[in-house]
Amino acid sequence: MTRAAGVHRLAAAWTRLDTPASWRRARWLAPLLFGLLSLVYGQDNNWDLRNYHLYNPFALLNGKIGYDLAPAQWQSYFNPTLDLLYYGLVMYLPGPLAGFLMGALQGVNFVLLMAIAGRLLPAAPARPYGLMVLLALAGCLGPGFMSELGNTMGDNVTALAVLASLLVVLRHWDALRGGALAPALGAGLLMGCAAGLKLTNAVYAVALCLALFTLDAGWRQRFQAAVLFGVGVLGGLALCAGHWFWRMWTVFGNPLFPQFNDRFLGPLAAPIGVGDNSWLPRGALEKWFWPFIHTLHPGRVGELPLRHLLWPMLYTGFAALALVLALRWLRARAGTPARGWVPAAPMAPQIRLLLVFVPLSYVLWMQLFSIYRYLVPIELLAPLTLWLLLARLLPPPAARNWGAACLLLAACCVFSAGGWSHSRWAARAFTVETPALPDPAQNLVFTVHVQPPVGWLVPFFSPRLAFVSLGRSFPESAAYRARVADMVATRRGPFYVMLAAEAAPRKGWRDAAEQAAAAQRMRERVAHAGATLAGYGLALDAASCRDYLAMTGARRLDYQLCAVTRQP
């Protein structure tokens, strides 16, 4: 095929895409495609899911808060409201259908991105339907979003509320300028729900509240919009997390238990903050160049190599825009005519809001977390933001060419992003064999290791059976150990310890050496459990250990129960 023929075919494809009909089809087709892609990925099997995303909603629905003691480690006390959706899907629907629905729901981000782009891209001489579709697709191809597609980590789902909040602001811009109450409260309510469902989204609430001061209105209207937005955020927090904060306060004396227990001093946890600062930039110099550093070394911001070239591109673009605006201000003050290309019209205030919201969000994220997957909401907006930045910095033909080249280059990195753990599909998302216990209310099951997590197994036992974590998986206090001793003293038993087992591979052991190595790992695990239990006045009977079948999708993750007795 000649170059001219290739260009002709590309032009014809663009003509078919750049129509209202294609735009309308994309609105319903894209979520379905993301649902199908979720099926291609396979059954979600990420570490957080096996630790707490199944346990927490089960505990909420079955009165286990305070009845168990941290079987999903300190994450046992995260707000489970967001996880109720996935829990309901996998418990009552076939696994593949649940995975498809999760992927399709997260694919709605594509629809919101198209709507946001439609509010910010110029509509003359014609509405840019094709560009709206491509920028939305580029946003959804970011490595953070793609790595979490169909899974339970929550960033893709709560991004829906963050983007919806931004869209409400953009759609009701004139009403906000006029002091209308409903749009500001509604946008804040959506953002508050995002933060209530996952507290890491609080950075976007703060950033959008501050960005509302860019309204092209008087200071009174700006201040009113920001305050009403903040009130809405508080309402959303109360709606989605208030019940959980209250429960944590009444049961444990700390609404964020066990986090920030150095402030609230809940008796069952040590007085520590329980924060992860290991991902933060080290020093002022790294903060100034953080987009370049974590793009070159993605291990600095997460366990997966989530590398996205758009971050250094955006950093460079914002730096260039700041320099251009500063030079123009200096020339205007000195009365010197502006040189170089000048946009035909002033920056639209809605675009200004986005160009404030995105960098503010990034800076707050960098200061508080620097964990890449918490960036998903503005990763989705990154291609649109870069496009609008280039439109301010370059003449239209050059801006289009450079924008297309940058987005194409950034998209090439998606395939090196990797993904969180998955397994092959089975009819049931989870299959767990459990022993028959005649009186679960008199039994206890202890967990004693952090890796691999076993919290996902708890929902398949009787709700009357109490699970207790011992050892390093929770910041124990003296009161915690006293509670453990009381639970042991007031129950007849028998007691057990739950350990991860060494299941044979699907195709069997390759040789005797591999089987012997697995047996040795199991002996070491049992010995470690015995040493941990001894510190609580308990003894493990190694001869009693028995394996039970457990599967996530088609992947075996068997577990073992061993009898535990009180030491004389």
TORVEXZA-51358 format. One record per residue (C-alpha): x, y, z; residue in one letter; residue number from 1. Coordinates in nm, 3 decimals, decimal comma. Each point is the difference from the previous one (the first is absolute). Layout:
<sites>
SITE      c1      c2      c3 type seq
SITE       X       Y       Z    A NUM
...
</sites>
This chain:
<sites>
SITE      c1      c2      c3 type seq
SITE   0,000   0,000   0,000    M   1
SITE   0,139   0,338  -0,101    T   2
SITE   0,041   0,288   0,241    R   3
SITE  -0,276   0,195  -0,179    A   4
SITE  -0,239  -0,294   0,035    A   5
SITE   0,082  -0,032   0,369    G   6
SITE  -0,066   0,369   0,060    V   7
SITE  -0,326  -0,029  -0,194    H   8
SITE  -0,117  -0,294   0,212    R   9
SITE   0,096   0,180   0,321    L  10
SITE  -0,194   0,308  -0,110    A  11
SITE  -0,301  -0,214  -0,086    A  12
SITE   0,011  -0,169   0,342    A  13
SITE   0,020   0,339   0,172    W  14
SITE  -0,298   0,124  -0,202    T  15
SITE  -0,207  -0,298   0,118    R  16
SITE   0,109   0,052   0,361    L  17
SITE  -0,054   0,377   0,005    D  18
SITE  -0,381  -0,017  -0,010    T  19
SITE  -0,280   0,031   0,258    P  20
SITE  -0,105  -0,359  -0,076    A  21
SITE   0,346  -0,138   0,086    S  22
SITE   0,007   0,210   0,316    W  23
SITE  -0,340  -0,136   0,107    R  24
SITE   0,103  -0,359  -0,074    R  25
SITE   0,320   0,045   0,203    A  26
SITE  -0,201   0,102   0,307    R  27
SITE  -0,156  -0,344   0,039    W  28
SITE   0,252  -0,213  -0,188    L  29
SITE   0,308   0,101   0,203    A  30
SITE  -0,130  -0,127   0,339    P  31
SITE  -0,090  -0,332  -0,162    L  32
SITE   0,347  -0,028  -0,151    L  33
SITE   0,163   0,071   0,335    F  34
SITE  -0,223  -0,267   0,153    G  35
SITE   0,120  -0,249  -0,262    L  36
SITE   0,360   0,103   0,061    L  37
SITE  -0,053  -0,071   0,368    S  38
SITE  -0,096  -0,355  -0,100    L  39
SITE   0,323  -0,028  -0,199    V  40
SITE   0,198   0,104   0,309    Y  41
SITE  -0,152  -0,279   0,210    G  42
SITE  -0,125  -0,040   0,355    Q  43
SITE   0,125   0,270   0,237    D  44
SITE   0,254  -0,146   0,241    N  45
SITE   0,181   0,308   0,132    N  46
SITE   0,158   0,007   0,347    W  47
SITE  -0,248   0,253   0,142    D  48
SITE  -0,294  -0,213  -0,113    L  49
SITE   0,142  -0,305   0,175    R  50
SITE   0,067   0,210   0,307    N  51
SITE  -0,306   0,219   0,064    Y  52
SITE  -0,226   0,079  -0,298    H  53
SITE  -0,211  -0,311   0,067    L  54
SITE   0,037  -0,012   0,377    Y  55
SITE  -0,101   0,361   0,075    N  56
SITE  -0,349  -0,005  -0,161    P  57
SITE  -0,061  -0,346   0,148    F  58
SITE   0,089   0,133   0,344    A  59
SITE  -0,230   0,299  -0,040    L  60
SITE  -0,296  -0,208  -0,116    L  61
SITE   0,043  -0,270   0,263    N  62
SITE   0,068   0,195   0,320    G  63
SITE   0,370  -0,090   0,014    K  64
SITE   0,134   0,347   0,081    I  65
SITE   0,164  -0,043   0,341    G  66
SITE  -0,094  -0,370   0,003    Y  67
SITE   0,311  -0,087  -0,202    D  68
SITE   0,339   0,156   0,061    L  69
SITE   0,172   0,115  -0,321    A  70
SITE  -0,005  -0,322  -0,209    P  71
SITE   0,069   0,220  -0,305    A  72
SITE   0,284   0,174   0,187    Q  73
SITE  -0,038   0,372   0,077    W  74
SITE  -0,191   0,043  -0,329    Q  75
SITE  -0,285  -0,194   0,167    S  76
SITE  -0,131   0,340   0,109    Y  77
SITE  -0,013   0,181  -0,334    F  78
SITE  -0,344   0,128  -0,101    N  79
SITE  -0,164  -0,298  -0,181    P  80
SITE  -0,276   0,200  -0,175    T  81
SITE   0,177  -0,003  -0,336    L  82
SITE   0,064  -0,375   0,024    D  83
SITE  -0,369  -0,085   0,049    L  84
SITE  -0,052   0,015  -0,378    L  85
SITE   0,267  -0,255  -0,090    Y  86
SITE  -0,091  -0,219   0,299    Y  87
SITE  -0,363  -0,016  -0,114    G  88
SITE   0,098  -0,075  -0,360    L  89
SITE   0,240  -0,287   0,073    V  90
SITE  -0,217  -0,158   0,268    M  91
SITE  -0,316  -0,016  -0,212    Y  92
SITE   0,115   0,000  -0,364    L  93
SITE   0,239  -0,215  -0,206    P  94
SITE   0,357   0,124   0,023    G  95
SITE   0,037   0,100  -0,368    P  96
SITE  -0,324   0,199   0,007    L  97
SITE   0,113   0,184   0,314    A  98
SITE   0,333   0,081  -0,168    G  99
SITE  -0,172   0,126  -0,314    F 100
SITE  -0,230   0,227   0,199    L 101
SITE   0,291   0,145   0,198    M 102
SITE   0,191   0,076  -0,321    G 103
SITE  -0,305   0,151  -0,168    A 104
SITE  -0,071   0,222   0,300    L 105
SITE   0,358   0,128   0,000    Q 106
SITE  -0,030   0,056  -0,375    G 107
SITE  -0,260   0,271   0,069    V 108
SITE   0,301   0,221   0,074    N 109
SITE   0,040   0,014  -0,379    F 110
SITE  -0,348   0,153  -0,034    V 111
SITE   0,072   0,261   0,267    L 112
SITE   0,331   0,089  -0,165    L 113
SITE  -0,174   0,057  -0,333    M 114
SITE  -0,253   0,226   0,169    A 115
SITE   0,275   0,200   0,174    I 116
SITE   0,193   0,033  -0,327    A 117
SITE  -0,318   0,122  -0,170    G 118
SITE  -0,020   0,283   0,255    R 119
SITE   0,361   0,109  -0,047    L 120
SITE   0,089  -0,052  -0,366    L 121
SITE  -0,097   0,278  -0,243    P 122
SITE  -0,329  -0,070  -0,181    A 123
SITE   0,077   0,218  -0,303    A 124
SITE   0,000  -0,044  -0,293    P 125
SITE  -0,147  -0,341   0,092    A 126
SITE  -0,026  -0,207   0,314    R 127
SITE   0,311  -0,225   0,026    P 128
SITE  -0,175  -0,334   0,046    Y 129
SITE   0,296  -0,207  -0,114    G 130
SITE   0,243   0,185   0,225    L 131
SITE  -0,230  -0,046   0,300    M 132
SITE  -0,004  -0,375  -0,061    V 133
SITE   0,377  -0,027  -0,043    L 134
SITE   0,087   0,211   0,304    L 135
SITE  -0,239  -0,204   0,215    A 136
SITE   0,154  -0,321  -0,132    L 137
SITE   0,352   0,132   0,065    A 138
SITE  -0,101   0,081   0,358    G 139
SITE  -0,133  -0,351   0,059    C 140
SITE   0,316  -0,157  -0,144    L 141
SITE   0,212   0,140   0,282    G 142
SITE   0,199  -0,270   0,184    P 143
SITE  -0,163   0,062   0,337    G 144
SITE  -0,355  -0,034  -0,131    F 145
SITE   0,084  -0,299  -0,220    M 146
SITE   0,182  -0,182   0,279    S 147
SITE  -0,311   0,021   0,223    E 148
SITE  -0,260  -0,077  -0,265    L 149
SITE  -0,265  -0,233   0,143    G 150
SITE   0,171  -0,032   0,338    N 151
SITE  -0,095   0,106   0,352    T 152
SITE   0,260   0,262   0,091    M 153
SITE  -0,263   0,271  -0,039    G 154
SITE   0,192   0,275  -0,180    D 155
SITE  -0,175  -0,059  -0,334    N 156
SITE  -0,344  -0,007   0,163    V 157
SITE   0,042   0,308   0,219    T 158
SITE   0,147   0,185  -0,300    A 159
SITE  -0,358  -0,002  -0,134    L 160
SITE  -0,108   0,229   0,285    A 161
SITE   0,307   0,226  -0,037    V 162
SITE  -0,060   0,048  -0,374    L 163
SITE  -0,375   0,042   0,052    A 164
SITE   0,068   0,275   0,253    S 165
SITE   0,225   0,181  -0,247    L 166
SITE  -0,260  -0,041  -0,275    L 167
SITE  -0,273   0,153   0,220    V 168
SITE   0,220   0,306   0,054    V 169
SITE   0,066   0,036  -0,373    L 170
SITE  -0,361  -0,056  -0,108    R 171
SITE  -0,139   0,251   0,248    H 172
SITE   0,272   0,261  -0,033    W 173
SITE  -0,232   0,292  -0,063    D 174
SITE  -0,223  -0,099   0,291    A 175
SITE   0,303  -0,016   0,230    L 176
SITE   0,105   0,346  -0,115    R 177
SITE  -0,345   0,120   0,092    G 178
SITE   0,018  -0,141   0,352    G 179
SITE  -0,223  -0,307  -0,051    A 180
SITE  -0,001  -0,238   0,295    L 181
SITE  -0,094  -0,335  -0,155    A 182
SITE   0,293  -0,048  -0,245    P 183
SITE   0,266   0,078   0,260    A 184
SITE  -0,165  -0,222   0,261    L 185
SITE  -0,057  -0,278  -0,254    G 186
SITE   0,359   0,006  -0,125    A 187
SITE   0,125  -0,002   0,359    G 188
SITE  -0,233  -0,287   0,091    L 189
SITE   0,141  -0,214  -0,282    L 190
SITE   0,358   0,084   0,095    M 191
SITE  -0,077  -0,067   0,366    G 192
SITE  -0,136  -0,342  -0,093    C 193
SITE   0,325  -0,073  -0,186    A 194
SITE   0,199   0,098   0,311    A 195
SITE  -0,234  -0,186   0,235    G 196
SITE   0,026  -0,321  -0,202    L 197
SITE   0,378   0,032  -0,024    K 198
SITE   0,168   0,262   0,217    L 199
SITE   0,292   0,046  -0,240    T 200
SITE  -0,241   0,195  -0,225    N 201
SITE  -0,003   0,281   0,256    A 202
SITE   0,286   0,160  -0,196    V 203
SITE  -0,236   0,053  -0,296    Y 204
SITE  -0,263   0,155   0,226    A 205
SITE   0,252   0,254   0,129    V 206
SITE   0,138   0,069  -0,348    A 207
SITE  -0,340   0,060  -0,162    L 208
SITE  -0,114   0,216   0,292    C 209
SITE   0,306   0,223  -0,049    L 210
SITE  -0,039  -0,005  -0,380    A 211
SITE  -0,351   0,147   0,038    L 212
SITE   0,167   0,329   0,090    F 213
SITE   0,081   0,030  -0,373    T 214
SITE  -0,369   0,066  -0,076    L 215
SITE  -0,036   0,304  -0,225    D 216
SITE  -0,215   0,177   0,257    A 217
SITE   0,040   0,228   0,298    G 218
SITE   0,177  -0,114   0,314    W 219
SITE  -0,329  -0,044   0,179    R 220
SITE  -0,126  -0,248  -0,261    Q 221
SITE   0,333  -0,183  -0,004    R 222
SITE   0,010  -0,029   0,376    F 223
SITE  -0,363  -0,109   0,014    Q 224
SITE   0,053  -0,270  -0,264    A 225
SITE   0,306  -0,136   0,182    A 226
SITE  -0,177   0,000   0,339    V 227
SITE  -0,312  -0,168  -0,137    L 228
SITE   0,216  -0,255  -0,177    F 229
SITE   0,174  -0,070   0,330    G 230
SITE  -0,335  -0,041   0,176    V 231
SITE  -0,100  -0,248  -0,270    G 232
SITE   0,327  -0,190   0,052    V 233
SITE  -0,077  -0,031   0,370    L 234
SITE  -0,347  -0,126  -0,089    G 235
SITE   0,145  -0,262  -0,235    G 236
SITE   0,247  -0,110   0,265    L 237
SITE  -0,281  -0,034   0,252    A 238
SITE  -0,212  -0,195  -0,249    L 239
SITE   0,265  -0,252  -0,104    C 240
SITE   0,225  -0,018   0,304    A 241
SITE  -0,185   0,156   0,293    G 242
SITE  -0,154  -0,329   0,109    H 243
SITE   0,343  -0,161   0,003    W 244
SITE   0,174   0,282   0,187    F 245
SITE  -0,273  -0,015   0,263    W 246
SITE   0,029  -0,378   0,031    R 247
SITE   0,379   0,020   0,037    M 248
SITE  -0,039   0,272   0,261    W 249
SITE  -0,257  -0,189   0,207    T 250
SITE   0,177  -0,337  -0,021    V 251
SITE   0,367   0,101   0,008    F 252
SITE   0,012   0,365   0,112    G 253
SITE   0,157   0,115  -0,329    N 254
SITE  -0,201   0,090  -0,315    P 255
SITE   0,299  -0,094  -0,218    L 256
SITE   0,107  -0,304   0,204    F 257
SITE   0,281  -0,102   0,016    P 258
SITE   0,143   0,284  -0,209    Q 259
SITE   0,089   0,324   0,180    F 260
SITE  -0,027  -0,184   0,330    N 261
SITE   0,278   0,222   0,129    D 262
SITE  -0,269   0,271  -0,002    R 263
SITE  -0,313  -0,192   0,104    F 264
SITE   0,162  -0,259   0,232    L 265
SITE  -0,249  -0,281  -0,062    G 266
SITE   0,085  -0,261   0,264    P 267
SITE   0,026  -0,305  -0,228    L 268
SITE   0,284   0,138  -0,214    A 269
SITE   0,342   0,140   0,075    A 270
SITE   0,026   0,382  -0,012    P 271
SITE   0,150   0,019  -0,351    I 272
SITE  -0,109   0,172  -0,320    G 273
SITE   0,002  -0,308  -0,229    V 274
SITE   0,103   0,195  -0,308    G 275
SITE   0,213  -0,110  -0,293    D 276
SITE   0,260   0,268  -0,077    N 277
SITE   0,233  -0,226  -0,198    S 278
SITE  -0,118   0,128  -0,339    W 279
SITE   0,043   0,371   0,061    L 280
SITE   0,271   0,201  -0,179    P 281
SITE   0,316   0,054   0,203    R 282
SITE   0,080   0,366   0,033    G 283
SITE  -0,089   0,319  -0,185    A 284
SITE   0,201  -0,081  -0,312    L 285
SITE  -0,190  -0,322  -0,061    E 286
SITE  -0,331   0,182   0,048    K 287
SITE   0,091   0,248  -0,273    W 288
SITE   0,079  -0,278  -0,246    F 289
SITE  -0,233  -0,272   0,127    W 290
SITE  -0,190  -0,057  -0,331    P 291
SITE   0,329  -0,080  -0,172    F 292
SITE   0,129  -0,214   0,288    I 293
SITE  -0,303  -0,226   0,037    H 294
SITE  -0,031  -0,033  -0,378    T 295
SITE   0,360  -0,118  -0,029    L 296
SITE  -0,022  -0,207   0,321    H 297
SITE  -0,365  -0,108   0,043    P 298
SITE   0,094  -0,220   0,294    G 299
SITE   0,023   0,320   0,204    R 300
SITE  -0,381   0,041  -0,009    V 301
SITE  -0,133  -0,354   0,012    G 302
SITE   0,052  -0,373  -0,027    E 303
SITE  -0,074  -0,009  -0,374    L 304
SITE   0,201   0,175  -0,275    P 305
SITE  -0,278   0,252  -0,074    L 306
SITE   0,191   0,232  -0,229    R 307
SITE  -0,188   0,279  -0,184    H 308
SITE   0,187   0,248  -0,217    L 309
SITE  -0,279   0,256   0,029    L 310
SITE   0,115   0,110   0,347    W 311
SITE   0,336   0,149  -0,110    P 312
SITE  -0,176   0,137  -0,310    M 313
SITE  -0,261   0,172   0,213    L 314
SITE   0,266   0,130   0,239    Y 315
SITE   0,191   0,150  -0,291    T 316
SITE  -0,319   0,145  -0,147    G 317
SITE  -0,107   0,164   0,325    F 318
SITE   0,350   0,139   0,053    A 319
SITE  -0,002   0,144  -0,353    A 320
SITE  -0,346   0,150   0,050    L 321
SITE   0,107   0,160   0,329    A 322
SITE   0,307   0,146  -0,169    L 323
SITE  -0,201   0,136  -0,295    V 324
SITE  -0,260   0,158   0,228    L 325
SITE   0,270   0,155   0,218    A 326
SITE   0,180   0,149  -0,302    L 327
SITE  -0,323   0,139  -0,141    R 328
SITE  -0,087   0,154   0,335    W 329
SITE   0,342   0,162   0,022    L 330
SITE  -0,024   0,133  -0,357    R 331
SITE  -0,350   0,131   0,060    A 332
SITE   0,114   0,176   0,315    R 333
SITE   0,291   0,154  -0,187    A 334
SITE  -0,219   0,093  -0,297    G 335
SITE   0,200  -0,222  -0,238    T 336
SITE  -0,199  -0,167  -0,281    P 337
SITE  -0,037  -0,378   0,033    A 338
SITE   0,217  -0,209  -0,228    R 339
SITE  -0,056  -0,340  -0,152    G 340
SITE  -0,328  -0,182  -0,043    W 341
SITE  -0,287   0,128   0,213    V 342
SITE  -0,329  -0,197   0,029    P 343
SITE  -0,285   0,163  -0,189    A 344
SITE  -0,221   0,008   0,309    A 345
SITE   0,065   0,009   0,376    P 346
SITE   0,006  -0,333   0,182    M 347
SITE  -0,352  -0,121   0,071    A 348
SITE  -0,063   0,004   0,377    P 349
SITE  -0,113  -0,365  -0,007    Q 350
SITE   0,336  -0,096  -0,153    I 351
SITE   0,174   0,210   0,263    R 352
SITE  -0,179  -0,196   0,271    L 353
SITE   0,124  -0,332  -0,143    L 354
SITE   0,353   0,135  -0,036    L 355
SITE  -0,008   0,090   0,369    V 356
SITE  -0,179  -0,313   0,122    F 357
SITE   0,238  -0,254  -0,158    V 358
SITE   0,336   0,136   0,127    P 359
SITE  -0,147   0,079   0,343    L 360
SITE  -0,124  -0,359   0,025    S 361
SITE   0,339  -0,132  -0,102    Y 362
SITE   0,187   0,212   0,255    V 363
SITE  -0,233  -0,105   0,282    L 364
SITE   0,033  -0,365  -0,105    W 365
SITE   0,379   0,032  -0,003    M 366
SITE   0,006   0,156   0,347    Q 367
SITE  -0,236  -0,250   0,163    L 368
SITE   0,031  -0,336  -0,177    F 369
SITE   0,212  -0,026  -0,317    S 370
SITE  -0,158  -0,341  -0,066    I 371
SITE  -0,067  -0,013  -0,372    Y 372
SITE  -0,338  -0,169  -0,002    R 373
SITE  -0,150   0,284   0,203    Y 374
SITE   0,063   0,220  -0,307    L 375
SITE  -0,262  -0,170  -0,218    V 376
SITE  -0,253   0,290  -0,009    P 377
SITE   0,249   0,250  -0,141    I 378
SITE   0,178  -0,266  -0,207    E 379
SITE  -0,334  -0,029  -0,182    L 380
SITE   0,003   0,378  -0,057    L 381
SITE   0,368   0,018  -0,097    A 382
SITE  -0,037  -0,030  -0,382    P 383
SITE  -0,271   0,267  -0,013    L 384
SITE   0,206   0,223   0,228    T 385
SITE   0,308  -0,034  -0,221    L 386
SITE  -0,205   0,074  -0,312    W 387
SITE  -0,138   0,319   0,153    L 388
SITE   0,345   0,103   0,124    L 389
SITE   0,151  -0,034  -0,347    L 390
SITE  -0,288   0,202  -0,143    A 391
SITE   0,109   0,288   0,225    R 392
SITE   0,369  -0,034  -0,084    L 393
SITE   0,005  -0,069  -0,377    L 394
SITE  -0,184   0,112  -0,313    P 395
SITE  -0,292  -0,231  -0,093    P 396
SITE   0,175  -0,218  -0,264    P 397
SITE   0,310  -0,051   0,215    A 398
SITE  -0,211  -0,060   0,313    A 399
SITE  -0,197  -0,275  -0,175    R 400
SITE   0,310  -0,168  -0,138    N 401
SITE   0,196   0,015   0,323    W 402
SITE  -0,304  -0,109   0,201    G 403
SITE  -0,056  -0,305  -0,221    A 404
SITE   0,370  -0,092   0,013    A 405
SITE   0,017   0,032   0,381    C 406
SITE  -0,313  -0,210   0,057    L 407
SITE   0,116  -0,268  -0,241    L 408
SITE   0,339  -0,019   0,172    L 409
SITE  -0,161  -0,017   0,345    A 410
SITE  -0,238  -0,277  -0,112    A 411
SITE   0,297  -0,221  -0,089    C 412
SITE   0,087  -0,028   0,370    C 413
SITE  -0,333  -0,156   0,094    V 414
SITE   0,118  -0,343  -0,108    F 415
SITE   0,288   0,006   0,249    S 416
SITE  -0,227   0,095   0,289    A 417
SITE  -0,077  -0,352   0,119    G 418
SITE  -0,302  -0,085   0,214    G 419
SITE  -0,101  -0,119   0,344    W 420
SITE  -0,044  -0,372   0,055    S 421
SITE  -0,267  -0,194  -0,191    H 422
SITE  -0,098  -0,364  -0,037    S 423
SITE  -0,194  -0,193  -0,259    R 424
SITE  -0,378   0,021   0,016    W 425
SITE  -0,218  -0,264   0,162    A 426
SITE  -0,378  -0,012   0,037    A 427
SITE   0,036   0,116   0,360    R 428
SITE   0,229   0,289   0,082    A 429
SITE   0,101  -0,164   0,329    F 430
SITE  -0,019  -0,358   0,122    T 431
SITE   0,096  -0,083   0,358    V 432
SITE  -0,032  -0,333   0,179    E 433
SITE  -0,069   0,042   0,372    T 434
SITE  -0,012  -0,254   0,284    P 435
SITE  -0,319  -0,075   0,188    A 436
SITE   0,011   0,170   0,340    L 437
SITE  -0,282  -0,106   0,237    P 438
SITE   0,010   0,319   0,210    D 439
SITE   0,191   0,283  -0,180    P 440
SITE  -0,083   0,252   0,274    A 441
SITE   0,231  -0,193   0,234    Q 442
SITE   0,289  -0,025  -0,248    N 443
SITE   0,278   0,238  -0,098    L 444
SITE   0,214   0,010  -0,312    V 445
SITE   0,333   0,185   0,022    F 446
SITE   0,193   0,150  -0,291    T 447
SITE   0,370   0,059   0,052    V 448
SITE   0,164   0,108  -0,326    H 449
SITE  -0,018   0,300  -0,226    V 450
SITE   0,093  -0,171  -0,326    Q 451
SITE  -0,197  -0,147  -0,166    P 452
SITE  -0,318   0,160   0,134    P 453
SITE  -0,286  -0,226   0,108    V 454
SITE  -0,275   0,251   0,081    G 455
SITE  -0,193  -0,095  -0,317    W 456
SITE  -0,068  -0,347   0,147    L 457
SITE  -0,196   0,129   0,302    V 458
SITE  -0,333   0,068  -0,185    P 459
SITE  -0,032  -0,370  -0,077    F 460
SITE  -0,013  -0,100   0,367    F 461
SITE  -0,287   0,043   0,242    S 462
SITE  -0,042   0,364   0,114    P 463
SITE  -0,005  -0,131   0,358    R 464
SITE   0,362  -0,118  -0,031    L 465
SITE   0,243   0,265   0,128    A 466
SITE   0,331   0,067  -0,179    F 467
SITE   0,293   0,160   0,180    V 468
SITE   0,326   0,133  -0,144    S 469
SITE   0,316  -0,047   0,206    L 470
SITE   0,351   0,129  -0,059    G 471
SITE   0,120   0,277  -0,230    R 472
SITE  -0,306   0,047  -0,219    S 473
SITE  -0,163   0,252   0,236    F 474
SITE   0,140   0,270   0,235    P 475
SITE  -0,102  -0,183   0,317    E 476
SITE  -0,034   0,170   0,337    S 477
SITE  -0,010  -0,149   0,348    A 478
SITE  -0,380   0,026  -0,016    A 479
SITE   0,001  -0,196  -0,328    Y 480
SITE   0,198  -0,283   0,159    R 481
SITE  -0,233   0,007   0,300    A 482
SITE  -0,299  -0,030  -0,236    R 483
SITE   0,163  -0,302  -0,165    V 484
SITE   0,057  -0,161   0,341    A 485
SITE  -0,362   0,064   0,096    D 486
SITE  -0,129  -0,156  -0,323    M 487
SITE   0,213  -0,309   0,063    V 488
SITE  -0,115  -0,025   0,363    A 489
SITE  -0,373   0,036  -0,071    T 490
SITE  -0,025  -0,255  -0,282    R 491
SITE   0,007  -0,376   0,040    R 492
SITE   0,177  -0,063  -0,329    G 493
SITE   0,133  -0,173  -0,196    P 494
SITE   0,230   0,271  -0,137    F 495
SITE   0,184   0,005  -0,331    Y 496
SITE   0,266   0,191  -0,187    V 497
SITE  -0,050   0,069  -0,372    M 498
SITE   0,305  -0,019  -0,227    L 499
SITE   0,051   0,019  -0,374    A 500
SITE   0,060  -0,351  -0,136    A 501
SITE   0,237  -0,117  -0,273    E 502
SITE  -0,245  -0,123  -0,263    A 503
SITE   0,132  -0,220  -0,280    A 504
SITE   0,023   0,183  -0,337    P 505
SITE  -0,278  -0,062  -0,253    R 506
SITE   0,227  -0,234  -0,198    K 507
SITE   0,141  -0,165   0,311    G 508
SITE   0,345   0,022   0,155    W 509
SITE   0,278   0,011  -0,256    R 510
SITE   0,224  -0,223   0,207    D 511
SITE   0,069  -0,123   0,351    A 512
SITE   0,230   0,294   0,072    A 513
SITE  -0,277   0,252  -0,066    E 514
SITE  -0,240  -0,192   0,223    Q 515
SITE   0,262  -0,023   0,275    A 516
SITE   0,063   0,376  -0,019    A 517
SITE  -0,373   0,065   0,041    A 518
SITE  -0,014  -0,232   0,300    A 519
SITE   0,294   0,183   0,156    Q 520
SITE  -0,171   0,338  -0,047    R 521
SITE  -0,309  -0,141   0,170    M 522
SITE   0,203  -0,126   0,296    R 523
SITE   0,162   0,340   0,037    E 524
SITE  -0,342   0,167  -0,013    R 525
SITE  -0,135  -0,232   0,269    V 526
SITE   0,308   0,059   0,215    A 527
SITE  -0,036   0,378  -0,032    H 528
SITE  -0,370  -0,023   0,091    A 529
SITE   0,086  -0,212   0,304    G 530
SITE   0,254   0,256   0,120    A 531
SITE  -0,248   0,284  -0,043    T 532
SITE  -0,278  -0,185   0,185    L 533
SITE   0,235  -0,085   0,286    A 534
SITE   0,032   0,370   0,072    G 535
SITE  -0,372   0,004   0,083    Y 536
SITE   0,000  -0,310   0,219    G 537
SITE  -0,117  -0,231  -0,280    L 538
SITE   0,146  -0,317  -0,152    A 539
SITE  -0,031  -0,129  -0,357    L 540
SITE  -0,049  -0,374  -0,064    D 541
SITE   0,193  -0,056  -0,325    A 542
SITE  -0,131  -0,357  -0,035    A 543
SITE  -0,359   0,128  -0,026    S 544
SITE   0,053   0,227  -0,305    C 545
SITE  -0,236  -0,067  -0,291    R 546
SITE  -0,021   0,158  -0,344    D 547
SITE  -0,322   0,140  -0,151    Y 548
SITE  -0,079   0,102  -0,357    L 549
SITE  -0,024   0,371  -0,078    A 550
SITE  -0,012   0,161  -0,346    M 551
SITE  -0,021   0,346  -0,152    T 552
SITE  -0,144  -0,073  -0,341    G 553
SITE   0,193  -0,303  -0,126    A 554
SITE   0,309   0,070   0,211    R 555
SITE   0,057  -0,212   0,309    R 556
SITE   0,095   0,183   0,319    L 557
SITE  -0,055  -0,278   0,253    D 558
SITE   0,018   0,064   0,371    Y 559
SITE   0,074  -0,208   0,309    Q 560
SITE  -0,160  -0,019   0,344    L 561
SITE   0,202  -0,124   0,295    C 562
SITE  -0,132  -0,063   0,351    A 563
SITE   0,104   0,245   0,272    V 564
SITE  -0,020  -0,061   0,374    T 565
SITE   0,057   0,207   0,312    R 566
SITE   0,341  -0,049   0,152    Q 567
SITE  -0,010  -0,144   0,351    P 568
</sites>
